[in-house]
């Protein structure tokens, strides 16, 4: 997976702004934040999207979600939004499952 940006983060080839890490997940700051807190949480296993992760490793999906909550709390937020984009039309640009953690401002509904 040497062409996958997030795999390169996980391997340490490229160093993102890491917020937290577990044995199965990595949380880092988004380079194009859409809120004061915008963290991405990725599974260390390469899968294309969250549905695939749920099928092949449900415990690792749970780890991604738990780490997302820890990342929000570490930035001082009890209120936050979690978003998985699946597919290009939904806004996914890196095809390695990743969860967006957004907080620090009012978040409108429905999202854009």
OpenMM code with the backbone's topology and positions (N, CA, C; nanometers):
from openmm import Vec3, app, unit

residues = "UNK UNK UNK UNK UNK UNK UNK UNK UNK UNK UNK UNK UNK UNK UNK UNK UNK UNK UNK UNK UNK UNK UNK UNK UNK UNK UNK UNK UNK UNK UNK UNK UNK UNK UNK UNK UNK UNK UNK UNK UNK UNK UNK UNK UNK UNK UNK UNK UNK UNK UNK UNK UNK UNK UNK UNK UNK UNK UNK UNK UNK UNK UNK UNK UNK UNK UNK UNK UNK UNK UNK UNK UNK UNK UNK UNK UNK UNK UNK UNK UNK UNK UNK UNK UNK UNK UNK UNK UNK UNK UNK UNK UNK UNK UNK UNK UNK UNK UNK UNK UNK UNK UNK UNK UNK UNK UNK UNK UNK UNK UNK UNK".split()
positions = [
    Vec3(0.0822, -0.1195, 0.0000),
    Vec3(0.0000, 0.0000, 0.0000),
    Vec3(0.0869, 0.1262, 0.0000),
    Vec3(0.2018, 0.1200, -0.0614),
    Vec3(0.2951, 0.2332, -0.0591),
    Vec3(0.2388, 0.3578, -0.1266),
    Vec3(0.1352, 0.3430, -0.2072),
    Vec3(0.0749, 0.4590, -0.2735),
    Vec3(-0.0325, 0.5241, -0.1873),
    Vec3(-0.0753, 0.4602, -0.0816),
    Vec3(-0.1812, 0.5133, 0.0037),
    Vec3(-0.1215, 0.6117, 0.1053),
    Vec3(-0.1686, 0.7347, 0.1013),
    Vec3(-0.1172, 0.8379, 0.1913),
    Vec3(-0.1318, 0.7968, 0.3373),
    Vec3(-0.2473, 0.7462, 0.3760),
    Vec3(-0.2685, 0.7125, 0.5164),
    Vec3(-0.1855, 0.5915, 0.5582),
    Vec3(-0.1595, 0.4984, 0.4679),
    Vec3(-0.0687, 0.3872, 0.4996),
    Vec3(0.0722, 0.4406, 0.5235),
    Vec3(0.1097, 0.5427, 0.4501),
    Vec3(0.2410, 0.6039, 0.4695),
    Vec3(0.2478, 0.6745, 0.6049),
    Vec3(0.1363, 0.7308, 0.6512),
    Vec3(0.1301, 0.7885, 0.7862),
    Vec3(0.1470, 0.6784, 0.8902),
    Vec3(0.0708, 0.5711, 0.8738),
    Vec3(0.0736, 0.4600, 0.9696),
    Vec3(0.2137, 0.3995, 0.9785),
    Vec3(0.2810, 0.3865, 0.8655),
    Vec3(0.4135, 0.3250, 0.8641),
    Vec3(0.5223, 0.4169, 0.9183),
    Vec3(0.4918, 0.5470, 0.9287),
    Vec3(0.5909, 0.6430, 0.9747),
    Vec3(0.6750, 0.7015, 0.8632),
    Vec3(0.6464, 0.6615, 0.7393),
    Vec3(0.7190, 0.7178, 0.6251),
    Vec3(0.6957, 0.8681, 0.6148),
    Vec3(0.5724, 0.9095, 0.6428),
    Vec3(0.5355, 1.0514, 0.6518),
    Vec3(0.4787, 1.0713, 0.7915),
    Vec3(0.5171, 1.1795, 0.8577),
    Vec3(0.4721, 1.2026, 0.9943),
    Vec3(0.3633, 1.3094, 0.9979),
    Vec3(0.2393, 1.2696, 1.0266),
    Vec3(0.1331, 1.3675, 1.0422),
    Vec3(0.1387, 1.4293, 1.1815),
    Vec3(0.0499, 1.5243, 1.2088),
    Vec3(0.0371, 1.5843, 1.3423),
    Vec3(-0.0485, 1.4894, 1.4271),
    Vec3(0.0163, 1.3938, 1.4903),
    Vec3(-0.0525, 1.2872, 1.5639),
    Vec3(-0.1140, 1.3409, 1.6921),
    Vec3(-0.2394, 1.3032, 1.7143),
    Vec3(-0.3137, 1.3396, 1.8348),
    Vec3(-0.3118, 1.2242, 1.9346),
    Vec3(-0.3307, 1.1031, 1.8839),
    Vec3(-0.3360, 0.9848, 1.9699),
    Vec3(-0.3188, 0.8613, 1.8829),
    Vec3(-0.2897, 0.7495, 1.9507),
    Vec3(-0.2659, 0.6257, 1.8779),
    Vec3(-0.2967, 0.5075, 1.9676),
    Vec3(-0.3449, 0.4003, 1.9060),
    Vec3(-0.3608, 0.2720, 1.9746),
    Vec3(-0.2878, 0.1676, 1.8910),
    Vec3(-0.2969, 0.0427, 1.9327),
    Vec3(-0.2358, -0.0645, 1.8539),
    Vec3(-0.3008, -0.0775, 1.7160),
    Vec3(-0.4280, -0.0339, 1.7043),
    Vec3(-0.5036, -0.0559, 1.5804),
    Vec3(-0.5417, 0.0705, 1.5049),
    Vec3(-0.5245, 0.1889, 1.5647),
    Vec3(-0.5726, 0.3126, 1.5033),
    Vec3(-0.4747, 0.4273, 1.5247),
    Vec3(-0.4840, 0.5251, 1.4354),
    Vec3(-0.4011, 0.6450, 1.4431),
    Vec3(-0.4911, 0.7660, 1.4243),
    Vec3(-0.4771, 0.8660, 1.5122),
    Vec3(-0.5548, 0.9900, 1.5036),
    Vec3(-0.4580, 1.1048, 1.4791),
    Vec3(-0.4906, 1.1877, 1.3801),
    Vec3(-0.4039, 1.3004, 1.3461),
    Vec3(-0.4883, 1.4166, 1.2951),
    Vec3(-0.4327, 1.5356, 1.2994),
    Vec3(-0.5035, 1.6564, 1.2570),
    Vec3(-0.5141, 1.6625, 1.1050),
    Vec3(-0.6309, 1.7044, 1.0587),
    Vec3(-0.6551, 1.7224, 0.9157),
    Vec3(-0.5760, 1.8431, 0.8664),
    Vec3(-0.5167, 1.8333, 0.7478),
    Vec3(-0.4387, 1.9458, 0.6948),
    Vec3(-0.5268, 2.0552, 0.6358),
    Vec3(-0.6558, 2.0273, 0.6183),
    Vec3(-0.7516, 2.1259, 0.5678),
    Vec3(-0.8723, 2.1280, 0.6623),
    Vec3(-0.8526, 2.1788, 0.7848),
    Vec3(-0.9584, 2.1668, 0.8860),
    Vec3(-1.0857, 2.2423, 0.8494),
    Vec3(-1.1981, 2.1772, 0.8796),
    Vec3(-1.3298, 2.2346, 0.8562),
    Vec3(-1.3957, 2.2805, 0.9859),
    Vec3(-1.3247, 2.2697, 1.0957),
    Vec3(-1.3711, 2.3131, 1.2282),
    Vec3(-1.2461, 2.3345, 1.3125),
    Vec3(-1.2583, 2.4068, 1.4244),
    Vec3(-1.1410, 2.4266, 1.5106),
    Vec3(-1.0727, 2.2957, 1.5503),
    Vec3(-1.1507, 2.1934, 1.5772),
    Vec3(-1.0956, 2.0592, 1.5944),
    Vec3(-1.1406, 1.9773, 1.4747),
    Vec3(-1.0450, 1.9301, 1.3979),
    Vec3(-1.0736, 1.8406, 1.2845),
    Vec3(-0.9623, 1.7367, 1.2825),
    Vec3(-0.9961, 1.6214, 1.3353),
    Vec3(-0.9023, 1.5104, 1.3483),
    Vec3(-0.9519, 1.3971, 1.2600),
    Vec3(-0.8599, 1.3282, 1.1968),
    Vec3(-0.8919, 1.2067, 1.1224),
    Vec3(-0.8433, 1.0874, 1.2029),
    Vec3(-0.9259, 0.9858, 1.2098),
    Vec3(-0.8876, 0.8613, 1.2770),
    Vec3(-0.8934, 0.7507, 1.1725),
    Vec3(-0.7813, 0.6829, 1.1556),
    Vec3(-0.7718, 0.5767, 1.0551),
    Vec3(-0.7377, 0.4446, 1.1224),
    Vec3(-0.7899, 0.3355, 1.0680),
    Vec3(-0.7417, 0.2054, 1.1135),
    Vec3(-0.6022, 0.1842, 1.0563),
    Vec3(-0.5176, 0.1170, 1.1287),
    Vec3(-0.3843, 0.0875, 1.0772),
    Vec3(-0.3901, -0.0158, 0.9647),
    Vec3(-0.4943, -0.0962, 0.9655),
    Vec3(-0.5176, -0.1935, 0.8571),
    Vec3(-0.5703, -0.1151, 0.7363),
    Vec3(-0.5180, -0.1427, 0.6184),
    Vec3(-0.5697, -0.0754, 0.4990),
    Vec3(-0.6990, -0.1420, 0.4542),
    Vec3(-0.8055, -0.0661, 0.4610),
    Vec3(-0.9343, -0.1021, 0.4021),
    Vec3(-0.9872, 0.0248, 0.3369),
    Vec3(-1.0718, 0.0091, 0.2369),
    Vec3(-1.1166, 0.1240, 0.1590),
    Vec3(-1.2159, 0.2108, 0.2347),
    Vec3(-1.3040, 0.1495, 0.3133),
    Vec3(-1.4068, 0.2289, 0.3813),
    Vec3(-1.4519, 0.1598, 0.5103),
    Vec3(-1.5360, 0.2299, 0.5839),
    Vec3(-1.5803, 0.1804, 0.7148),
    Vec3(-1.6604, 0.0515, 0.7046),
    Vec3(-1.7419, 0.0383, 0.6000),
    Vec3(-1.8208, -0.0844, 0.5845),
    Vec3(-1.7295, -0.2055, 0.5670),
    Vec3(-1.6228, -0.1881, 0.4894),
    Vec3(-1.5276, -0.2979, 0.4717),
    Vec3(-1.4588, -0.3308, 0.6036),
    Vec3(-1.4217, -0.2275, 0.6804),
    Vec3(-1.3582, -0.2511, 0.8101),
    Vec3(-1.4519, -0.3273, 0.9024),
    Vec3(-1.5796, -0.2912, 0.9017),
    Vec3(-1.6775, -0.3607, 0.9857),
    Vec3(-1.6885, -0.5078, 0.9486),
    Vec3(-1.6745, -0.5377, 0.8208),
    Vec3(-1.6838, -0.6770, 0.7748),
    Vec3(-1.5601, -0.7577, 0.8118),
    Vec3(-1.4415, -0.6982, 0.7956),
    Vec3(-1.3194, -0.7778, 0.8154),
    Vec3(-1.2625, -0.7694, 0.9564),
    Vec3(-1.2931, -0.6607, 1.0282),
    Vec3(-1.2346, -0.6439, 1.1622),
    Vec3(-1.3219, -0.5530, 1.2479),
    Vec3(-1.4383, -0.6007, 1.2910),
    Vec3(-1.5292, -0.5146, 1.3676),
    Vec3(-1.4674, -0.4574, 1.4946),
    Vec3(-1.3786, -0.5305, 1.5591),
    Vec3(-1.3142, -0.4779, 1.6800),
    Vec3(-1.2258, -0.3581, 1.6463),
    Vec3(-1.1663, -0.3587, 1.5290),
    Vec3(-1.0832, -0.2458, 1.4876),
    Vec3(-1.1694, -0.1240, 1.4544),
    Vec3(-1.2893, -0.1453, 1.4022),
    Vec3(-1.3823, -0.0343, 1.3811),
    Vec3(-1.4214, 0.0260, 1.5156),
    Vec3(-1.4475, -0.0581, 1.6138),
    Vec3(-1.4787, -0.0086, 1.7480),
    Vec3(-1.3611, 0.0711, 1.8042),
    Vec3(-1.2395, 0.0281, 1.7768),
    Vec3(-1.1212, 0.0994, 1.8232),
    Vec3(-1.1119, 0.2377, 1.7589),
    Vec3(-1.1425, 0.2476, 1.6294),
    Vec3(-1.1444, 0.3770, 1.5605),
    Vec3(-1.2432, 0.4709, 1.6284),
    Vec3(-1.3627, 0.4211, 1.6575),
    Vec3(-1.4656, 0.5037, 1.7220),
    Vec3(-1.4234, 0.5467, 1.8622),
    Vec3(-1.3673, 0.4560, 1.9388),
    Vec3(-1.3228, 0.4893, 2.0744),
    Vec3(-1.2114, 0.5940, 2.0713),
    Vec3(-1.1179, 0.5793, 1.9795),
    Vec3(-1.0091, 0.6758, 1.9689),
    Vec3(-1.0615, 0.8118, 1.9244),
    Vec3(-1.1633, 0.8141, 1.8414),
    Vec3(-1.2251, 0.9408, 1.8004),
    Vec3(-1.2815, 1.0148, 1.9216),
    Vec3(-1.3502, 0.9436, 2.0071),
    Vec3(-1.4028, 1.0058, 2.1290),
    Vec3(-1.2930, 1.0588, 2.2184),
    Vec3(-1.1856, 0.9828, 2.2325),
    Vec3(-1.0711, 1.0288, 2.3128),
    Vec3(-1.0083, 1.1537, 2.2524),
    Vec3(-0.9979, 1.1586, 2.1200),
    Vec3(-0.9380, 1.2749, 2.0534),
    Vec3(-1.0227, 1.3994, 2.0766),
    Vec3(-1.1542, 1.3869, 2.0680),
    Vec3(-1.2421, 1.5017, 2.0922),
    Vec3(-1.2287, 1.5496, 2.2364),
    Vec3(-1.2307, 1.4573, 2.3301),
    Vec3(-1.2179, 1.4939, 2.4711),
    Vec3(-1.0818, 1.5562, 2.5014),
    Vec3(-0.9772, 1.5077, 2.4357),
    Vec3(-0.8433, 1.5631, 2.4573),
    Vec3(-0.8349, 1.7085, 2.4140),
    Vec3(-0.9171, 1.7458, 2.3153),
    Vec3(-0.9233, 1.8851, 2.2710),
    Vec3(-1.0269, 1.9644, 2.3506),
    Vec3(-1.0867, 1.9032, 2.4515),
    Vec3(-1.1802, 1.9729, 2.5385),
    Vec3(-1.3244, 1.9739, 2.4910),
    Vec3(-1.3616, 1.8798, 2.4038),
    Vec3(-1.4966, 1.8800, 2.3471),
    Vec3(-1.5754, 1.7565, 2.3885),
    Vec3(-1.6892, 1.7802, 2.4519),
    Vec3(-1.7833, 1.6720, 2.4795),
    Vec3(-1.8860, 1.6600, 2.3678),
    Vec3(-1.9024, 1.7687, 2.2907),
    Vec3(-1.9939, 1.7701, 2.1761),
    Vec3(-1.9088, 1.7678, 2.0499),
    Vec3(-1.9372, 1.6724, 1.9620),
    Vec3(-1.8581, 1.6596, 1.8404),
    Vec3(-1.9362, 1.5796, 1.7385),
    Vec3(-1.8932, 1.5883, 1.6142),
    Vec3(-1.9553, 1.5127, 1.5052),
    Vec3(-1.8533, 1.4140, 1.4507),
    Vec3(-1.9020, 1.2931, 1.4188),
    Vec3(-1.8201, 1.1904, 1.3555),
    Vec3(-1.8761, 1.1648, 1.2161),
    Vec3(-1.7874, 1.1636, 1.1150),
    Vec3(-1.8316, 1.1460, 0.9768),
    Vec3(-1.7384, 1.0493, 0.9037),
    Vec3(-1.7979, 0.9463, 0.8447),
    Vec3(-1.7286, 0.8608, 0.7491),
    Vec3(-1.7828, 0.8968, 0.6112),
    Vec3(-1.6972, 0.9360, 0.5188),
    Vec3(-1.7364, 0.9539, 0.3796),
    Vec3(-1.7013, 0.8254, 0.3065),
    Vec3(-1.7955, 0.7741, 0.2282),
    Vec3(-1.7732, 0.6495, 0.1556),
    Vec3(-1.7985, 0.6729, 0.0082),
    Vec3(-1.6927, 0.6723, -0.0698),
    Vec3(-1.7028, 0.6938, -0.2135),
    Vec3(-1.6763, 0.8375, -0.2530),
    Vec3(-1.6359, 0.8542, -0.3778),
    Vec3(-1.5967, 0.9857, -0.4278),
    Vec3(-1.7109, 1.0865, -0.4191),
    Vec3(-1.8324, 1.0466, -0.4601),
    Vec3(-1.9453, 1.1399, -0.4582),
    Vec3(-1.9829, 1.1830, -0.3169),
    Vec3(-1.9432, 1.1068, -0.2180),
    Vec3(-1.9698, 1.1435, -0.0781),
    Vec3(-1.8574, 1.2280, -0.0197),
    Vec3(-1.7522, 1.2526, -0.0983),
    Vec3(-1.6429, 1.3368, -0.0520),
    Vec3(-1.5166, 1.2631, -0.0134),
    Vec3(-1.5151, 1.1310, -0.0267),
    Vec3(-1.3935, 1.0567, 0.0078),
    Vec3(-1.2884, 1.0802, -0.0988),
    Vec3(-1.1706, 1.1246, -0.0563),
    Vec3(-1.0618, 1.1510, -0.1501),
    Vec3(-0.9422, 1.0599, -0.1271),
    Vec3(-0.9273, 1.0082, -0.0067),
    Vec3(-0.8241, 0.9090, 0.0223),
    Vec3(-0.8989, 0.7786, 0.0497),
    Vec3(-0.8698, 0.6774, -0.0301),
    Vec3(-0.9459, 0.5536, -0.0217),
    Vec3(-0.8819, 0.4542, 0.0739),
    Vec3(-0.8700, 0.5030, 0.1969),
    Vec3(-0.8325, 0.4270, 0.3159),
    Vec3(-0.9341, 0.4754, 0.4186),
    Vec3(-1.0075, 0.3850, 0.4794),
    Vec3(-1.1130, 0.4251, 0.5728),
    Vec3(-1.0610, 0.5300, 0.6705),
    Vec3(-1.1402, 0.6342, 0.6909),
    Vec3(-1.1029, 0.7359, 0.7895),
    Vec3(-1.2276, 0.8046, 0.8422),
    Vec3(-1.2222, 0.8344, 0.9691),
    Vec3(-1.3322, 0.8966, 1.0412),
    Vec3(-1.2937, 1.0403, 1.0732),
    Vec3(-1.3792, 1.1352, 1.0337),
    Vec3(-1.3572, 1.2758, 1.0654),
    Vec3(-1.4188, 1.3056, 1.2017),
    Vec3(-1.3435, 1.3709, 1.2878),
    Vec3(-1.3919, 1.4187, 1.4174),
    Vec3(-1.3939, 1.5711, 1.4069),
    Vec3(-1.5127, 1.6300, 1.4159),
    Vec3(-1.5305, 1.7743, 1.4016),
    Vec3(-1.5895, 1.8314, 1.5292),
    Vec3(-1.5309, 1.9414, 1.5775),
    Vec3(-1.5802, 2.0033, 1.7008),
    Vec3(-1.5254, 2.1450, 1.7113),
    Vec3(-1.5798, 2.2182, 1.8078),
    Vec3(-1.5270, 2.3503, 1.8380),
    Vec3(-1.6053, 2.4647, 1.7780),
    Vec3(-1.7136, 2.4335, 1.7082),
    Vec3(-1.8041, 2.5356, 1.6555),
    Vec3(-1.9397, 2.4699, 1.6364),
    Vec3(-2.0476, 2.5508, 1.6278),
    Vec3(-2.1773, 2.4911, 1.5986),
    Vec3(-2.1736, 2.4238, 1.4601),
    Vec3(-2.2279, 2.3057, 1.4509),
    Vec3(-2.2286, 2.2308, 1.3265),
    Vec3(-2.3731, 2.2209, 1.2748),
    Vec3(-2.3966, 2.2759, 1.1585),
    Vec3(-2.5316, 2.2804, 1.1016),
    Vec3(-2.5782, 2.1435, 1.0553),
    Vec3(-2.7104, 2.1312, 1.0480),
    Vec3(-2.7699, 2.0098, 0.9939),
    Vec3(-2.8782, 2.0491, 0.8971),
    Vec3(-2.8867, 1.9926, 0.7789),
    Vec3(-2.7991, 1.8865, 0.7315),
    Vec3(-2.6634, 1.9414, 0.6912),
    Vec3(-2.5628, 1.8540, 0.6906),
    Vec3(-2.4294, 1.8992, 0.6486),
    Vec3(-2.4305, 1.9287, 0.4991),
    Vec3(-2.3310, 2.0035, 0.4541),
    Vec3(-2.3211, 2.0442, 0.3126),
    Vec3(-2.3114, 1.9297, 0.2247),
] * unit.nanometer
topology = app.Topology()
chain = topology.addChain("A")
for resn in residues:
    res = topology.addResidue(resn, chain)
    for name in ("N", "CA", "C"):
        topology.addAtom(name, app.Element.getBySymbol(name[0]), res)
